[in-house]
Amino acid sequence: MTHNALGSIVHDVIRNRLVAITEEMRIALQSVSGSPTVTEASDFFTGLFLPDGAVASMGFQVAYQAPVCGAFIRHITDKSKHVVRDGDMFIGNDPYIGALHQNDVQMVGPIFAGDTIIAWAGVEAHETDVGGMDFASWSPKAREVFQEGMRIPCVKLIDRGELREDVLEMIVTASRLPGALGLDIRAFIATLNVARARVTDLVTRYGADTVKAAIARMIATTETRMRERLRALPDGVFHASDYLEHDGHTNRLYKLDVRLEKRGDALSLDFSGSSPQAPGFINCTRSGLAGAVSGSVLPTLAYDMQWNEGALLPVQIIAPDGLVCTATFPAPVGSATVETIWVTGNAIMLALNKMLAASPEHAYRAQGVNDGAMATFNLGGVNQFGENFGLHLMDPLAGGSAAFPGKDGVAAGGPITSPMSGIADVERNEQVVPLFYLHRRLACDTGGAGRQRGGLSAEVALTLGGIEQAQALIMTHGAETPNSQGLGGGWPGATIRQTFGRGAVAQGLAVDAPYETFGPKPGLMTMTNRDVFHVIWQGGGGYGDPLEREVGAVELDLANGAVSEGAAREVYGVVIGDAAATAKLREEMRLARVGAFVTDEARFCRTKPCATLGPSLLVARDGRGVHVTTPAGFILSTGHSRWREGAHRLTMQQPPAAFAIKLHEDLEATAWHCPATGLQLTLDLHLRGTDPVHDVEIDLEDLIARQSGRATSTENTP
């Protein structure tokens, strides 16, 4: 049966049932697992796949994982030595085969209809420890993958329904937390059994051909909708970069660069401008790059579609081997998920949102970067009962989300790459491990400044409870790189601040003590019950010029503790309670940006704008040609979209302290302003001594035609 011959009612029943199956898989996994990483933070993936590894249906947990399980399935089916029988299940975690990093252990199992594989089920979760030279299997000093956690290439753990206990024992004994790892593996088995039983029920009721036809239509429908969406967006090239600092050995700066080209109904992502692979553990493999693309494209462009292979078919990835995002064996990749994959996703989403901003139909969804860094705190040792314990703290998911054109970002909103992620209750973490919170709260002045403010980040202060000492692994990026970049003149969220107070607790109470400020990767250290670790994560990116934020909104922010009085004045130009002084201060701040306002009438276009290129960037036509202008009508460029040529440039080695942003010594920021009004148009982060790129290359005539309705769009506003 072809999917075109399938009745719509039967198709919808099967489609919804397959979606429900991935949800039942989630329930099974979280019901059996004892790890807060799974049960509370939802750092896992469940999905159904075609026999060739294509995604058929997936949950809404970690979107990075969708293509990775598929790669693992293809590794199994491409190797004739892997005999696949009904009841088999395979386990693996090798990033050079199909995983993001070694901590992401995955299992897949075939689902048969008679003698034929009709589908595969896949499940993955982050495991706190899988061996290696350091606790938590993230080894900042590793120089090759052999020094990191155990790599399981592809092993049959369940053979025709029978658990191979010897294989399970070999895997769990490599971990410092064998009980936790073993329990999660048994949770994986339960999850795959649920998927097999439910899909088998579907096949029994409707027949294998009907189920296959329904899956084919699901994927085709999503592909059709994705291609329609792409056709409705402007053709052009959109460029974005993000950076991460410190590779575990030296504080070098690494660039993740994407050149996004959209033509018709296809999208290409070229990462060739990224830095070469690192000697340390921040790299990711090509599997990780595919995960970064999936985790960015799905929530940004396919937000109202069923997530499956159809959403990814129009997307081409271009990247040579040997980049920090396509590292070659045996490069270390232990922190790939929270370093290169995360930062690559930031760059992709920034480029995608620049494309959305050039479409009036979709500009309402355009935003900067959400929760641009995943700081890491792992705690392990022996608890008060003599048992080994370990915790991967997921609280850093409470970074701020980015602002939209019409609303502020969500405080502690987290990343959009994991729409269903969360953080454990304080009491839950304290119950599982001997950890004690002094506080967990929202952090003032962390949201990216803008007309719409980025969401605030959370912050925590931690010590030990019930034991005298433990091993803490502390690392991050984003302490010297503001990854939560803004859009349309908005500022990035504050950079991460990590401090450590030795002797800052006495008899269970916080006392005055000097705090050491950590760099991005202090690594593994001993922590005692007299010490305090304090960290503030990145807020979300802002949207628009902060000097355009409504005064009442700034006053409310001050009253709610979202901004300080100093930031209200120095960042937003607001003198609380004095409207006249505020207007005067803001005008002075705009003038200071450019030195003097340009008033030469020849530099302006006074005709009505006929299109928009992005926030605060308009397109207008007069007798001299087609121009990109500011809202004041000041002409930035004529005949092309390289508008920075006419904007006023202000480059900073370090932003003013009120923005709470620290830049790496190899990084600088350039703000671009309207020469006529001082309006901030955008803020670029770039390597010191280099010029920012022209990030939007677009045919202005085509843009005008599209936005005036002469170009045909097949999609309505969602």
Secondary structure by P-SEA (a helix, b strand, c coil): cccccccaaaaaaaaaaaaaaaaaaaaaaaaccccccccccccccccccccccccccccccccccaaaaaaaaaaaaacccccccccbbbbbbccccccccccccbbbbbbbccccccbbbbbbbbbccccccccccccccccccccccccccccccccccccaaaaaaaaaaacccaaaaaaaaaaaaaaaaaaaaaaaaaaaaccaaaaaaaaaaaaaaaaaaaaaaaaaccbbbbbbccccccccccbbbbbbccbbbbcccbbbbbcccccccccccccccaaaaaaaaaacccccccccccccccccccbbbbbbcccccccccccccccccccaaaaaaaaaaaaaaaaaaacccccccccccccccbbbbbbbccccccbbbbbccccccccbbbbccccccccccccccccccccccaaaaaaaccccccccccccccccccccccbbbbbbbbbbcccccbbbbbcccccccccccccccccccccbbbbbbccccccccccbbbbbbbcccccbbbbcccbbbbbbbbbbbbccccccccaaaaaaaaaaccccccccccccccccccaaaaaaaaaaaaaaacccccccccccccccccccccccbbbbbcccccccccccccccccccccccccbbbbbbccccccccccccccbbbbbbbccccccccbbbbbcccccccccccccaaaaaaaaacccccccccc
